[in-house]
Amino acid sequence: MRAMKPPKRLQPLIEEGLIDTVVRQLMSGKEAMVYVVRCGDDTRCAKVYKEATHRSFRHAAAYTENRKVKNTRQARAMAKGTRFGREAQEAAWQSAEVDALYRLAAAGVRVPKPHNFCDGVLLMELVTDENGDAAPRLNDVAFTIEQAHAHHATLLMEVVRMLCAGVVHGDLSEFNVLLGANGPVIIDLPQAVDAAGNNHANRMLLRDVANLRNFFGRFAPDLLHTNHGHEIWDLYERGTLRPDVVLTGLFERKLGVIDLGSVMREIDDARAEEAARLVRMQSAG
């Protein structure tokens, strides 16, 4: 593989010996640039996060709720929106993906194996297809009914495994899943939230599962009639969710008193998050 001239942001990692050569650019999005790099005998990818001023996506409050920072000074600065606060918020946003990757990899979730995080650059496993090439995203692949059912079932169990580890992806869709040689691999986790500490986790989990259902439902229409999201969350709330749980896709919602104010706030939050998601989808196109 012929090397390219190293981008400025990757030069410090080369000087530190973390990267030997930069092979090529793999992806350019509005949140990050991804490069294929060589590290000794291994081929990996380097995700270079863009500075907040250089991208259009902003951290929705629903995603950053209850995220921890190093100290109260950072928390005050972030609340006031000072320059230091914005830098601290940006660092927290980047480290959220790193923390989630390490946490989920340790739990056996199908995510790229993280190797290092340095100066706003995340070094991780390069997910490849059966030919050794960079794996495509789900949105670039067509499936048979059988394949759609198989991959949908695999990803549902990964959602369950993530939730058992206390994490909700928050933006799971066909644009954030690669089809590797051994099956689907979940990527892009800077918006991941703590299931127990974020009041929006329930809605995000339901949306993640609905996105998977709607995508694979294009190839296997019977999937459109399933309701795995509510089933998974109900098991989680009752403390009976396990990585080996057998899901049915059936769930009867219990009707109760409706808090209209809460519903309207949820709608407003959902609109803001959907706008942010559309920005990311456009950058993936």
N, C-alpha and C positions, 0 to 999 in steps of 0.2 A: 504493500500500500504506500503510495506516494504522500509525503507529508506536505502540509500547507504552512504558510507563515503563521506563527502563533498569534492569536488575538492578544491585545494588551492585557486583558483581565486574566489570561491564563499564563502569562509570562512568570509571575511570582511562583506558581506551582511547578513550573519547569525548573526554576532556580532552586526550589526546595527539593527537587528530585521526586516529586509526587507524580509528575507527568514527564514522559520522555519526548513524545512528539504529538502534534495535532494532525490527525489524518484529514478530516473534512468537517464541514458544518452539516449537522443532521437535521436541525429544525430551528426556525426563527419564529418566535411568538412574541406577544406583547408583554409577557411577564418574564421571559427568559430566552436565552439562546442555548442550543444544545450542540455539542461537538463530539465527534468520535475521536478518541485519543488512545495512544499506546502507553501502557504502564508496564515496563519490563516485557514479559511475554504475553501479557493480557491486553485485550482490546476492551476499553470501557467507554462510558460517555461522561462528559462533563457538562453539567447544567449551570450556566452562568446567569444568575439573577440580574435583571435590569434594575436600575435605581428607580425609585417610585416616580421621579420627575420625568422619566423616559418611557413610561407606559401608561395606558389609559385606565387600566383596572385599579380600583380602589378597594381597600379592605372593608367589606360590609360589616357593620356592627354585629350582625348575627353570627358571623364567623369568629370574630375576635373576642366575643363575650367570654369572660372568665379565664382568658389566657394569662399565664403568669409572666411577670417580668422580674428582673434581678433585684430591684429595690424600689422603695417608695418614691425616690427622686425621679426615676424613670416613669413610674406610673403617673406622677403629677405632670411631668413634661408631656407625656402622651395625651393626657386629658386636656392640657392647654393648647396642644398643637404647635409647640415650639419646634425649632429646627432640630434640637437634640431629641425632642419627643418623637418627631417624625422618623429620625434615624433609628431610635430605639424600637419604634413600632415596626419599621422595615426589618430590623434584625430579628424581632420576635416572629414576624411573618415567615421569614426564610427558615428560621430554626424550627418552626412548627412542622415543616415537611421533613426535615432531617430527623427530628424526634419521632415523628410518626413512622417513618421508614424503618428506623432501628427497632421501634416497638413492635411493628407489625411483622418484620422479618423474624424477630425472635419468637413471635407467636405462630410462625409457620404460614403466614399469609403470602399469597402469590404477588409479591412486589419486587422491584429490582433490588438487589442486595446493595446497600450503601457501603462505601469504602472510606470516604473522608469528606470533611466539609471545611473549607479554608477560604477566607477572604471573599465570601459571597459566591463560592463555587462548590457545587455538590458533585463529588466523584462517585459514580455508582455503576453497577453492572449494565452492560449493553445487552438488551433483550434481542435475541436473534430468531429468525425462522429456521426451518429445516435445512435451508441452504447456507446458513451462516450469515445471511444478510440481515440488516436491521429489520426488526419485525414491524409489520404494518399495524395501523390502528383498526379497530373493528369497523369503523365507518367506511373503510376502503375495501372491505371484503364482503362478498355475497355468500350466503350459506344455504344448505339444503335444510329441510324441516328437521331432519335428525341432528344435523350439526347445530342448528339453532337451539334445539332442546338441550343438547349436551353442554354447550357453552353457557347457556342461561343457568342451568343447574349448577355448573361449576362456580359461576360468579355469585350466585345466591349463597352458596356455602362459604365463599370468601367474605361476603358481606356479614354473614353470621360470625365467622371467625374474627373479623375485625371488631364487631360489636362485643364479642366475648372478651376482646382485649381492651375494650373501653373506648373504641374509636369509631367515628362515623366519617366516611370520606367527605361528604358534603357537596360533591360536584361530580358524582360518578355517572358516566354516560359512555356511549360508543366512542367518544373522542378521547377518553382517558383510560382506555384499555388496549393493550397491545396483544396481538395474536402470535405468541411465541411458539417455538417448536414443540413445546410440551403443553400448550394450551394458553388461555388468557392470563395476562399479567397486568395488574392494576398500577397505574402511574399517576403523577401529578397530585400531590397531597398537601400543598401549602394551606389549603382551606379546611383541612381535616379538623374536626372538633371533638372535644371530650364528651362522650355520651352522657356521663353522669353530671357534668358541670355546666352544660350549655342548655338553656331552655328551648333552643331551636333544634336540638338534636333529633327529636322525634320527627319533625316535619322534614328535615334533611334526609333522614333515613328513608322515609316514605318516598321522597322524590327520587333518591338514588335507585331504589328498587323499581319504581315506576318507569324511570328512564330505561333500565335494562329490559323490562317487560315490553315497553313500546318499541324498542329497537328490534329485539328478537321476534316480536309479534309480527313484524313485516314479513318474516320468513315462515313463522309458525303461528298463524292467527289464533289458535286455541289458547296461546299464552296470554292473549289480551283479556281473557276472562278470569285470570288468577289474581289473588290478593295476598301475595307473600309479605308485603311490607307491614301491614297491620298484624299479620300472624307473627312475624319476627319480633316486632316491638312489644307485642303483648307478652310473648314468652320472656323477653328481656325484663320487662317491668315486674313480672311475677317471679323472677329469679330462677327460671327453669330453662333458660337458653343455654345450649351446649354446642360445641363445634360439630358434634356428630348427630345433631337433631334431625329428625325426619320431618320435612315440611310437606304440607298438603296443598297450600295455595288457597285454602278456604278459610274465610273468617267472617263472622257476623258482627257488625259494629253495633255496640249498645248505644241507644239514644238517651240523652239526658238533657239537662237544662243548658241552653246555649248562652255563653257570654259574648254578646255581640261586639263589645269593645275589643276583646281579645281576638276575635275573628278578624276584625278590620285591621288590627295591628299585624296579624299574621299575613293578611293579604298584601299590605304595604311592604312588609319585609320580603315577601315572596317576589313581588314585582322588582324590587331593587336587586335581589339576588339573580333573578332571571335576566335582567339587563346586563349584569356583570358576566353571567354565563354566556350570553350571546356574543359579548366582546371576545371571550376566550374561544368560542366556536369559530368566529370570523378569523381569528389569528391562526387557527388550525387549518383553515381552508387554503 
